[in-house]
């Protein structure tokens, strides 16, 4: 009996769907280093870990640069 496991990587289209953004934006995030990806033959895959990290960074409140008045 095999246990259900979560994928380690997903297609660019799947990553876009998961993040509710377009594929072009996913490629921009890959190019900027905000999303990690691997090339498997002719296909590019985005790591689930990097998607989680991106969401974690986005969920954190912005840092204050000035003291509260």
C-alpha angles and dihedrals in degrees: 000000000000121000118230108252130189116244118256093213135023135194120268089249091053092047089051090051092047091051096039091236135113126270090246090058090051089054089049090052090049091050092049092049094245091117125039119221141176130213114230107185106304093340129092118212128191119220117241088219092060091048090054091047091050091051091046091054091047092050095055116097115251116265115250113241095187129046116257113263 
